[in-house]
């Protein structure tokens, strides 16, 4: 029986993977800790190691895994920038991921963030629980007639565009590889990035994190935006220069931000740190704004998505064990 070691495992990981594993029959070993050189010995005898987006797998850890006999790193997520792919290639460890698990889950969450930030819903709920039923400070705006800018028009963005077209919005898209047929059918107009910044009332990020997209939202791009623009990010934290975002919020150039990701989220997201002091000054400053809504990388978190993640991850491993083609493999050149 092939042994798979999980790092960063939560109770919901166990539940979803154990259920799906009934049809695969692997030996699954779960550990709450993130992989480190101190605990990498836990991978001894494992065929595969399963990690999540916030599990750091650097070159030293990769080499140590190889020394313990690991042949495959299976990411239970779409992103793979946390794994040193070059080091994996050098020691003969292959890497697979889950490229898509539920575009609907993330698109729906992005829409929920927009509505929550626009109408100040979290703030309103907190107020009424304290007996404050005033509407002061809760003024929003109609989405109808506004312009939405979508950066990256892959599967998730396309679901979102279809939903928001029903709101009567003008939709602009930017993508280095535009899908003109989709744009035509869904009344979306592809424009340059500068034009998107200049015209959009709401900007939502759905592009992958690459050297070209890192800090696509920065001090220079913010100056091009409309006053009071809303920025929504359910993609990757490093798409936004957080310090530039904070300056934009302070100057009121940015009217609100709804963020499910943060560029230095690894030390906080998915963990309960409520009894600790937040020592990340940038994150603490971001959380101090009453027009900023931060959630803990939960856009993917639906029953359907968890099932799909488990199923694709275990299928990736089974294909590896059986010597089949790995359709979800990522390599150092990707």
C-alpha positions as CSV (number, residue, x, y, z in Angstrom):
1,X,0.0,0.0,0.0
2,X,1.4,3.4,-1.0
3,X,2.0,5.8,1.8
4,X,1.1,9.5,1.5
5,X,2.2,12.0,4.1
6,X,0.1,15.2,4.5
7,X,1.5,18.4,6.0
8,X,-0.6,21.4,7.2
9,X,-3.6,19.0,7.5
10,X,-6.8,20.4,9.0
11,X,-9.8,18.4,10.2
12,X,-11.6,19.2,7.0
13,X,-8.7,17.8,5.0
14,X,-8.9,14.5,6.8
15,X,-12.7,14.3,6.4
16,X,-12.6,15.0,2.6
17,X,-9.6,12.9,1.8
18,X,-10.6,9.9,3.9
19,X,-14.0,9.8,2.2
20,X,-12.5,10.0,-1.3
21,X,-9.7,7.6,-0.4
22,X,-12.3,4.8,0.0
23,X,-12.0,4.2,-3.7
24,X,-8.2,4.6,-3.9
25,X,-7.0,2.7,-0.9
26,X,-3.9,4.6,-0.1
27,X,-2.3,4.8,3.4
28,X,-2.8,8.4,4.5
29,X,-0.8,10.0,7.3
30,X,-1.8,13.5,8.5
31,X,0.3,16.0,10.3
32,X,-0.8,19.5,11.4
33,X,2.7,21.0,11.1
34,X,4.1,22.7,8.0
35,X,7.2,20.9,6.5
36,X,10.5,21.9,8.0
37,X,14.0,20.3,8.2
38,X,13.1,19.3,11.8
39,X,10.1,17.2,10.8
40,X,10.9,16.1,7.3
41,X,11.9,12.7,8.7
42,X,8.1,12.1,8.9
43,X,8.2,11.5,5.1
44,X,10.4,8.4,5.5
45,X,9.0,5.6,3.4
46,X,6.3,7.7,1.8
47,X,5.8,7.6,-2.0
48,X,4.2,11.0,-2.0
49,X,4.0,14.1,0.1
50,X,0.8,16.2,0.0
51,X,1.1,19.9,0.8
52,X,-1.1,23.0,0.6
53,X,-0.4,26.5,-0.8
54,X,1.1,27.8,2.5
55,X,3.4,24.9,3.1
56,X,7.0,26.0,2.3
57,X,8.9,23.4,0.4
58,X,12.3,24.9,-0.3
59,X,15.4,23.3,-1.9
60,X,16.7,21.9,1.4
61,X,13.3,20.3,2.3
62,X,13.0,18.9,-1.2
63,X,16.5,17.3,-1.0
64,X,15.7,15.9,2.4
65,X,12.4,14.4,1.1
66,X,14.3,12.8,-1.7
67,X,16.8,11.3,0.8
68,X,13.8,9.7,2.6
69,X,12.5,8.1,-0.6
70,X,9.8,10.6,-1.7
71,X,9.1,10.4,-5.4
72,X,6.2,12.9,-5.8
73,X,5.0,16.2,-4.3
74,X,1.2,16.5,-4.6
75,X,-0.1,20.0,-4.2
76,X,-3.7,20.0,-3.0
77,X,-4.1,23.5,-4.6
78,X,-3.7,25.3,-7.9
79,X,-0.7,27.5,-6.9
80,X,2.8,26.0,-6.8
81,X,5.1,29.0,-6.1
82,X,5.7,27.6,-2.6
83,X,7.7,24.6,-4.1
84,X,11.2,24.8,-5.4
85,X,10.6,23.2,-8.8
86,X,14.2,23.4,-9.9
87,X,15.4,21.5,-6.8
88,X,12.6,18.9,-7.3
89,X,13.8,18.3,-10.9
90,X,17.4,18.0,-9.8
91,X,16.6,15.2,-7.3
92,X,14.0,13.4,-9.5
93,X,10.9,14.4,-7.5
94,X,7.9,15.1,-9.7
95,X,5.3,17.7,-8.8
96,X,1.6,17.7,-9.5
97,X,-1.2,20.1,-8.6
98,X,-5.0,20.6,-8.7
99,X,-5.4,23.3,-11.5
100,X,-9.1,23.7,-11.0
101,X,-11.4,22.5,-8.2
102,X,-14.4,24.9,-8.3
103,X,-14.3,28.1,-10.3
104,X,-17.8,28.7,-9.1
105,X,-16.8,28.7,-5.5
106,X,-14.1,31.4,-6.0
107,X,-16.2,33.5,-8.4
108,X,-19.2,33.5,-6.0
109,X,-16.9,34.5,-3.2
110,X,-15.5,37.4,-5.2
111,X,-19.0,38.6,-5.8
112,X,-19.8,38.2,-2.1
113,X,-16.8,40.3,-1.2
114,X,-17.8,43.0,-3.6
115,X,-21.3,43.2,-2.2
116,X,-20.1,43.1,1.4
117,X,-17.5,45.8,0.9
118,X,-19.9,48.0,-1.1
119,X,-22.8,47.8,1.4
120,X,-20.6,47.5,4.5
121,X,-22.4,44.3,5.5
122,X,-19.9,43.0,8.1
123,X,-19.8,46.3,9.8
124,X,-23.6,46.6,9.8
125,X,-24.0,43.2,11.4
126,X,-21.4,43.9,14.1
127,X,-23.2,47.2,14.9
128,X,-26.7,45.7,15.2
129,X,-25.3,43.0,17.5
130,X,-24.1,45.8,19.8
131,X,-27.5,47.5,19.6
132,X,-26.4,50.2,17.1
133,X,-29.0,50.5,14.3
134,X,-27.7,53.7,12.8
135,X,-27.1,53.8,9.1
136,X,-24.3,56.5,9.4
137,X,-21.2,55.4,7.6
138,X,-22.9,52.5,5.7
139,X,-23.7,54.3,2.4
140,X,-23.0,52.1,-0.6
141,X,-23.5,52.4,-4.3
142,X,-25.5,50.5,-7.0
143,X,-23.5,48.0,-9.0
144,X,-25.9,48.7,-11.8
145,X,-24.3,51.0,-14.4
146,X,-20.8,50.8,-12.9
147,X,-17.7,49.5,-14.7
148,X,-16.0,46.4,-13.6
149,X,-12.3,45.7,-14.5
150,X,-11.3,42.0,-14.6
151,X,-7.6,41.3,-14.6
152,X,-7.1,37.8,-15.9
153,X,-9.9,36.1,-17.7
154,X,-9.5,32.4,-17.0
155,X,-12.1,29.9,-15.8
156,X,-12.9,31.7,-12.5
157,X,-13.1,35.2,-14.1
158,X,-15.4,33.9,-16.8
159,X,-17.9,32.5,-14.2
160,X,-17.8,35.9,-12.4
161,X,-18.3,37.8,-15.7
162,X,-21.4,35.7,-16.5
163,X,-22.8,36.5,-13.1
164,X,-22.1,40.2,-13.1
165,X,-23.4,40.7,-16.5
166,X,-26.8,40.3,-14.9
167,X,-26.1,43.2,-12.7
168,X,-26.1,45.6,-15.7
169,X,-22.5,46.5,-15.4
170,X,-20.0,47.5,-18.1
171,X,-17.3,44.8,-18.0
172,X,-13.7,45.4,-19.1
173,X,-11.2,42.6,-19.3
174,X,-7.4,42.4,-19.5
175,X,-5.5,39.3,-20.4
176,X,-2.3,38.8,-22.5
177,X,-4.2,35.9,-24.1
178,X,-7.7,37.3,-24.7
179,X,-10.7,35.0,-25.5
180,X,-12.4,37.3,-28.0
181,X,-15.2,34.8,-28.6
182,X,-16.1,34.7,-24.9
183,X,-15.9,38.5,-24.7
184,X,-18.3,38.9,-27.7
185,X,-20.9,36.5,-26.2
186,X,-20.7,38.0,-22.7
187,X,-20.5,41.7,-23.6
188,X,-17.1,42.1,-22.2
189,X,-14.6,44.4,-23.8
190,X,-10.8,43.7,-23.8
191,X,-8.8,46.8,-23.1
192,X,-5.2,47.7,-22.1
193,X,-4.3,47.5,-18.5
194,X,-3.9,51.3,-18.3
195,X,-7.4,51.8,-19.7
196,X,-8.8,49.2,-17.3
197,X,-7.2,51.1,-14.4
198,X,-8.6,54.4,-15.6
199,X,-12.2,53.4,-16.3
200,X,-13.0,50.8,-13.6
201,X,-15.1,51.5,-10.5
202,X,-14.3,48.0,-9.2
203,X,-11.1,46.0,-10.1
204,X,-11.0,42.3,-9.4
205,X,-7.9,40.1,-9.7
206,X,-8.0,36.7,-11.2
207,X,-4.6,36.3,-12.9
208,X,-1.8,33.8,-11.8
209,X,1.2,35.1,-9.9
210,X,4.1,35.4,-12.3
211,X,7.1,37.8,-12.5
212,X,5.0,39.9,-14.8
213,X,1.9,40.1,-12.6
214,X,3.7,40.5,-9.2
215,X,2.6,43.8,-7.8
216,X,0.3,44.5,-10.7
217,X,-1.4,46.8,-8.2
218,X,1.3,49.2,-7.2
219,X,1.8,52.9,-6.4
220,X,2.0,53.8,-10.1
221,X,-1.0,51.8,-11.2
222,X,-3.1,53.2,-8.3
223,X,-2.5,56.8,-9.4
224,X,-4.2,55.9,-12.7
225,X,-7.3,54.6,-11.0
226,X,-10.6,56.4,-10.4
227,X,-11.0,58.1,-7.0
228,X,-12.8,55.8,-4.7
229,X,-12.1,52.6,-6.6
230,X,-12.8,49.2,-5.0
231,X,-10.1,46.5,-5.3
232,X,-11.0,42.8,-4.8
233,X,-8.4,40.1,-4.7
234,X,-9.2,36.4,-4.5
235,X,-6.1,35.4,-6.5
236,X,-2.6,35.7,-4.9
237,X,-1.4,38.1,-2.2
238,X,1.6,39.3,-4.1
239,X,-0.5,40.7,-7.0
240,X,-0.9,43.7,-4.7
241,X,1.9,45.8,-3.1
242,X,0.3,46.1,0.3
243,X,2.2,49.2,1.3
244,X,1.1,51.0,-1.9
245,X,-2.5,49.8,-1.2
246,X,-2.3,51.3,2.3
247,X,-1.1,54.6,1.0
248,X,-4.0,54.6,-1.5
249,X,-6.5,53.9,1.3
250,X,-5.0,56.7,3.4
251,X,-5.3,59.2,0.6
252,X,-8.8,57.9,-0.2
253,X,-7.8,57.2,-3.7
254,X,-8.9,53.7,-2.9
255,X,-12.4,53.7,-1.5
256,X,-12.4,50.1,-0.3
257,X,-10.6,46.8,-0.5
258,X,-11.9,43.2,-0.1
259,X,-9.0,40.8,0.2
260,X,-9.1,37.0,0.6
261,X,-5.3,36.8,0.3
262,X,-2.3,38.7,1.6
263,X,1.3,38.7,0.4
264,X,2.8,37.6,3.7
265,X,-0.1,35.4,4.7
266,X,1.9,32.3,5.5
267,X,2.4,33.0,9.2
268,X,-1.3,33.8,9.9
269,X,-3.8,32.4,7.4
270,X,-5.5,29.0,8.3
271,X,-4.3,29.4,11.9
272,X,-6.0,30.7,15.1
273,X,-3.7,33.5,16.3
274,X,-6.5,35.3,18.3
275,X,-4.5,34.9,21.5
276,X,-1.3,36.4,20.0
277,X,-0.2,39.9,19.0
278,X,0.0,40.4,15.2
279,X,3.7,41.3,14.8
280,X,3.3,41.9,11.1
281,X,3.0,45.7,11.1
282,X,1.7,45.9,7.6
283,X,-1.1,43.4,8.2
284,X,-2.0,45.1,11.4
285,X,-2.3,48.4,9.7
286,X,-4.4,46.9,6.9
287,X,-6.8,45.4,9.4
288,X,-7.2,48.8,11.1
289,X,-9.1,50.3,8.1
290,X,-12.9,50.1,8.5
291,X,-13.2,50.0,4.7
292,X,-11.0,47.0,4.3
293,X,-12.3,43.5,4.6
294,X,-9.8,40.7,4.9
295,X,-10.6,37.0,5.0
296,X,-8.3,34.0,5.4
297,X,-7.9,32.6,1.9
298,X,-11.3,30.9,2.1
299,X,-12.8,31.6,-1.4
300,X,-12.2,27.9,-2.3
301,X,-13.8,26.6,0.8
302,X,-16.9,24.8,-0.2
303,X,-17.9,21.1,0.1
304,X,-17.8,20.7,-3.6
305,X,-14.3,22.2,-3.9
306,X,-12.9,20.1,-1.1
307,X,-14.3,16.9,-2.7
308,X,-12.8,17.9,-6.1
309,X,-9.4,18.7,-4.5
310,X,-9.2,15.4,-2.8
311,X,-10.4,13.5,-5.8
312,X,-7.9,15.2,-8.2
313,X,-5.0,14.9,-5.8
314,X,-5.5,11.2,-5.2
315,X,-6.0,10.6,-8.9
316,X,-2.8,12.5,-9.6
317,X,-1.0,10.2,-7.2
318,X,-2.6,7.0,-8.6
319,X,-1.6,8.0,-12.1
320,X,2.0,8.4,-10.9
321,X,2.0,5.1,-9.1
322,X,0.7,3.4,-12.2
323,X,3.2,5.0,-14.5
324,X,0.6,7.0,-16.4
325,X,0.9,10.4,-17.9
326,X,0.6,13.2,-15.3
327,X,-1.7,15.7,-16.9
328,X,-1.5,18.0,-13.9
329,X,2.3,18.0,-13.6
330,X,4.2,21.3,-13.1
331,X,7.9,21.6,-14.0
332,X,10.7,24.1,-13.4
333,X,10.0,25.7,-16.8
334,X,6.3,26.3,-16.1
